[in-house]
Amino acid sequence: MVAIKKIIRNCRQATLLIEKQTTDKLTVKEFLSLRLHLLFCSVCRLFKKQSVAINKMMINLIKAAETNAPKLDDAYKTSLQQQIDEKIGK
Protein backbone atom coordinates (compact mmCIF):
# COMPACT_ATOMS: atom_id res chain seq x y z
CA MET A 1 0.00 0.00 0.00
CA VAL A 2 2.85 2.39 0.79
CA ALA A 3 4.44 1.75 -2.63
CA ILE A 4 1.18 2.71 -4.42
CA LYS A 5 0.95 5.98 -2.47
CA LYS A 6 4.56 6.77 -3.34
CA ILE A 7 3.94 6.10 -7.05
CA ILE A 8 0.81 8.27 -7.02
CA ARG A 9 2.70 11.07 -5.28
CA ASN A 10 5.53 10.78 -7.80
CA CYS A 11 3.06 10.87 -10.71
CA ARG A 12 1.37 13.91 -9.21
CA GLN A 13 4.74 15.63 -8.89
CA ALA A 14 5.70 14.59 -12.44
CA THR A 15 2.50 16.05 -13.94
CA LEU A 16 3.13 19.32 -12.09
CA LEU A 17 6.67 19.44 -13.47
CA ILE A 18 5.42 18.65 -16.98
CA GLU A 19 3.04 21.60 -16.79
CA LYS A 20 5.66 23.83 -15.17
CA GLN A 21 7.97 23.06 -18.10
CA THR A 22 5.57 24.82 -20.47
CA THR A 23 5.95 28.19 -18.73
CA ASP A 24 9.14 28.07 -16.65
CA LYS A 25 12.55 26.50 -16.76
CA LEU A 26 12.96 23.52 -14.45
CA THR A 27 15.79 23.37 -11.96
CA VAL A 28 18.43 20.73 -12.55
CA LYS A 29 16.97 18.64 -9.72
CA GLU A 30 13.42 18.92 -11.12
CA PHE A 31 14.62 18.12 -14.64
CA LEU A 32 16.49 15.01 -13.54
CA SER A 33 13.65 13.89 -11.29
CA LEU A 34 11.17 14.21 -14.15
CA ARG A 35 13.46 12.44 -16.64
CA LEU A 36 13.96 9.54 -14.25
CA HIS A 37 10.25 9.26 -13.55
CA LEU A 38 9.37 9.33 -17.26
CA LEU A 39 11.79 6.46 -17.92
CA PHE A 40 9.63 4.16 -15.82
CA CYS A 41 6.11 5.63 -16.05
CA SER A 42 4.26 5.17 -19.32
CA VAL A 43 1.18 6.99 -17.98
CA CYS A 44 3.15 10.17 -17.34
CA ARG A 45 4.90 9.85 -20.72
CA LEU A 46 1.46 9.77 -22.35
CA PHE A 47 0.36 12.76 -20.23
CA LYS A 48 3.42 14.71 -21.37
CA LYS A 49 2.77 13.86 -25.02
CA GLN A 50 -0.86 14.98 -24.72
CA SER A 51 0.08 18.13 -22.81
CA VAL A 52 2.58 19.16 -25.48
CA ALA A 53 -0.01 18.53 -28.22
CA ILE A 54 -2.68 20.58 -26.41
CA ASN A 55 -0.26 23.48 -25.86
CA LYS A 56 0.71 23.49 -29.55
CA MET A 57 -2.97 23.47 -30.59
CA MET A 58 -3.74 26.37 -28.26
CA ILE A 59 -0.82 28.41 -29.59
CA ASN A 60 -2.01 27.76 -33.15
CA LEU A 61 -5.59 28.75 -32.26
CA ILE A 62 -4.41 31.98 -30.65
CA LYS A 63 -2.26 32.83 -33.68
CA ALA A 64 -5.16 32.08 -36.04
CA ALA A 65 -7.53 34.25 -33.99
CA GLU A 66 -5.05 37.13 -34.04
CA THR A 67 -4.49 36.78 -37.78
CA ASN A 68 -8.19 36.55 -38.64
CA ALA A 69 -9.37 39.26 -36.25
CA PRO A 70 -11.49 41.83 -38.05
CA LYS A 71 -9.84 45.20 -38.56
CA LEU A 72 -11.94 48.34 -38.19
CA ASP A 73 -10.89 51.33 -40.27
CA ASP A 74 -11.08 54.85 -38.84
CA ALA A 75 -14.12 55.84 -40.92
CA TYR A 76 -16.12 52.87 -39.59
CA LYS A 77 -15.05 53.64 -36.02
CA THR A 78 -16.15 57.25 -36.43
CA SER A 79 -19.50 56.11 -37.83
CA LEU A 80 -20.04 53.78 -34.88
CA GLN A 81 -19.11 56.52 -32.42
CA GLN A 82 -21.64 58.88 -34.06
CA GLN A 83 -24.37 56.23 -33.82
CA ILE A 84 -23.57 55.69 -30.14
CA ASP A 85 -23.59 59.42 -29.49
CA GLU A 86 -26.98 59.77 -31.21
CA LYS A 87 -28.47 56.92 -29.17
CA ILE A 88 -27.35 58.38 -25.84
CA GLY A 89 -28.43 61.89 -26.83
CA LYS A 90 -25.14 63.69 -27.16
C-alpha positions, -999 to +999 in steps of 0.1 A: +000+000+000+029+024+008+044+018-026+012+027-044+010+060-025+046+068-033+039+061-070+008+083-070+027+111-053+055+108-078+031+109-107+014+139-092+047+156-089+057+146-124+025+160-139+031+193-121+067+194-135+054+187-170+030+216-168+057+238-152+080+231-181+056+248-205+060+282-187+091+281-167+126+265-168+130+235-145+158+234-120+184+207-126+170+186-097+134+189-111+146+181-146+165+150-135+137+139-113+112+142-142+135+124-166+140+095-143+102+093-135+094+093-173+118+065-179+096+042-158+061+056-160+043+052-193+012+070-180+032+102-173+049+099-207+015+098-223+004+128-202+034+147-214+028+139-250-009+150-247+001+181-228+026+192-255+000+185-282-027+206-264-003+235-259+007+235-295-030+235-306-037+264-283-008+284-296-020+278-332-056+287-323-044+320-307-023+328-337-052+321-360-075+342-340-051+371-340-045+368-378-082+366-386-094+393-363-115+418-380-098+452-386-119+483-382-109+513-403-111+548-388-141+558-409-161+529-396-150+536-360-162+573-364-195+561-378-200+538-349-191+565-324-216+589-341-244+562-338-236+557-301-236+594-295-270+598-312-285+569-292-273+584-258-284+619-268-251+637-272 
